[in-house]
Amino acid sequence: MQHDMTPWVDLARLSLRDPRAGGEALLRTGIPAQTGWTVLVLTAVLSTVVTHALYLVWPEFGTGMGAFHLPPIALAVLQLVSGVVTVVLVHVVGRMFGGRGELAGAVLIVAWMQVILMALQIAQAVLYLVLPPFGQILGLVSMMLLFWLMTGFIAALHGFRSLGMVFAGMIAAAIGLVLVLSALLALLGVPQMMMEA
């Protein structure tokens, strides 16, 4: 049974061009939250596979970044926790500022963002193997796209009009996410790994 991927490719293009419109279109699909959670798990696993495969082929990748030296299962769990915490922050912080979005919608937009970033990560891995400098550039572009996408997606989810205010709130939430992940990394012994790397 073949599935037509054209609608998803079109949605990805719309999301990159206009994240708010892309987020609104995604939320109108009526995809259940369970599917979103499943996608979060799958992207965490696939991202871990890509990261470790690249590290095995090109050991210089991730030098000085302790998380890349974690066992695959630990890294997958870390990425999944990051996704779950992001979902919670998007929902809770948005509600605190008067947003109307539901948790199910937060799951969908975060999962969709992960799908887009996963596609970029695969492209980045290929570039790292063929043209390493361009792989690094794409990594920086991906980081900028993360903020671009999330700002528009959150605005679509919660009905916020000011993208500037959404961006400011997202930065505050990102600080909270970094604190949570830093604590988790400390529990996993990553700071020690970074010193030994």
C-alpha positions in Angstrom: 0.0 0.0 0.0 1.5 3.3 -1.1 1.1 6.5 0.8 1.2 9.9 -1.0 3.8 12.0 0.8 3.0 15.1 -1.3 0.7 16.7 1.4 3.4 16.4 4.0 6.1 17.8 1.7 3.8 20.7 1.0 3.2 21.2 4.7 6.9 21.1 5.4 7.5 23.8 2.7 4.7 25.9 4.2 6.1 25.5 7.7 9.5 26.6 6.6 8.1 29.6 4.7 5.4 30.6 7.2 5.6 28.6 10.5 2.4 30.2 11.8 0.4 29.1 8.7 2.1 25.7 8.8 1.2 25.2 12.4 -2.4 26.2 11.8 -2.6 23.8 8.9 -1.1 21.0 11.0 -3.6 21.5 13.8 -6.5 21.4 11.4 -5.5 17.8 10.3 -7.0 16.4 13.5 -4.1 14.0 14.0 -4.5 12.4 17.5 -2.0 13.2 20.2 -1.0 9.5 20.5 0.4 9.8 17.0 2.4 12.8 18.0 3.9 11.0 21.0 4.8 8.1 18.8 6.6 10.4 16.3 8.5 12.0 19.2 9.8 8.5 20.2 10.7 7.6 16.6 12.5 10.8 15.9 14.5 10.4 19.2 15.6 6.9 18.1 16.3 7.9 14.5 18.3 10.9 15.6 20.4 8.8 17.9 21.1 6.3 15.1 22.2 9.1 12.7 24.3 10.7 15.4 26.2 7.5 16.4 26.6 6.4 12.8 28.2 9.7 12.0 30.4 9.6 15.1 31.6 6.1 14.1 32.4 7.1 10.6 33.8 10.5 11.5 35.2 10.4 15.1 35.9 14.2 15.0 32.1 14.8 15.0 30.9 16.0 18.4 34.4 16.5 19.8 34.2 18.2 23.2 30.4 17.5 23.3 29.8 15.0 26.1 26.3 14.0 25.1 27.6 12.4 21.9 29.7 10.1 24.0 26.7 8.7 25.8 25.6 5.1 25.1 22.9 5.1 22.3 20.1 4.2 24.7 21.1 7.0 27.1 21.3 9.5 24.2 17.9 8.4 22.9 16.3 8.8 26.4 17.9 12.2 26.7 16.5 13.4 23.4 13.1 12.0 24.2 13.1 13.7 27.6 14.0 16.9 25.8 11.0 16.5 23.5 8.6 15.8 26.4 9.8 18.7 28.5 9.5 21.0 25.4 5.9 19.8 25.0 5.1 20.6 28.6 6.7 24.0 28.5 5.0 24.9 25.3 1.6 24.0 26.8 2.1 25.3 30.4 4.0 28.5 29.6 1.6 29.3 26.8 -1.4 28.9 29.0 0.2 31.1 31.7 0.4 33.9 29.2 -3.3 33.5 28.1 -2.9 31.0 25.3 -5.7 28.8 24.3 -3.8 25.8 23.0 -4.4 22.3 24.3 -1.7 19.7 25.3 -2.6 17.6 22.3 -1.8 20.5 20.0 1.5 21.1 21.8 2.4 17.4 21.2 1.7 17.8 17.5 3.7 20.9 16.8 6.7 19.7 18.7 6.6 16.3 17.0 6.3 18.1 13.6 9.2 20.3 14.4 11.2 17.3 15.3 10.4 15.7 11.9 11.6 18.7 10.0 14.8 19.0 12.1 15.3 15.2 11.6 15.3 15.7 7.9 17.8 18.5 8.3 20.0 16.3 10.5 20.1 13.6 7.9 21.1 16.2 5.3 23.7 17.5 7.7 25.1 14.0 8.3 25.6 13.6 4.5 27.3 17.0 4.2 29.6 16.2 7.2 30.8 13.1 5.3 31.2 14.9 1.9 31.8 18.5 2.7 32.4 18.9 6.5 32.4 22.8 6.5 29.0 22.9 4.9 27.7 20.3 7.4 28.7 22.7 10.2 27.0 25.6 8.4 23.8 23.6 8.0 24.0 22.8 11.8 23.9 26.5 12.5 21.1 27.0 10.1 19.1 24.3 11.8 19.5 26.0 15.1 18.1 29.2 13.7 15.3 27.3 12.1 14.4 25.8 15.4 13.6 29.2 16.8 11.9 30.3 13.6 9.7 27.3 13.6 8.8 27.2 17.2 7.9 30.9 17.3 5.4 30.5 14.5 4.1 27.1 15.8 3.5 28.4 19.3 1.7 31.5 17.9 -0.5 29.2 15.9 -1.2 26.9 18.8 -2.1 29.5 21.4 -3.5 32.2 19.1 -0.8 34.8 20.0 -0.5 37.7 17.7 2.8 39.1 18.7 5.7 36.9 17.4 8.1 39.1 19.4 6.4 38.2 22.7 6.3 34.6 21.7 10.0 34.6 21.0 10.8 36.2 24.3 8.6 33.7 26.2 10.3 30.9 24.2 13.7 32.1 25.3 12.6 32.0 28.9 11.2 28.5 28.5 14.4 27.4 26.7 16.4 28.5 29.8 14.2 26.2 31.9 14.8 23.4 29.4 18.5 23.8 29.6 18.4 23.7 33.4 16.4 20.5 33.3 18.7 18.8 30.7 21.8 20.0 32.5 20.6 18.3 35.7 19.8 15.2 33.8 23.3 15.2 32.1 24.9 15.6 35.5 23.1 12.5 36.7 24.3 10.6 33.7 27.8 11.7 34.3 28.2 13.7 31.1 30.3 16.6 32.7 32.9 14.0 33.6 32.8 12.6 30.1 33.4 16.0 28.6 36.4 16.5 30.8 37.8 13.2 29.6 36.9 13.7 26.0 
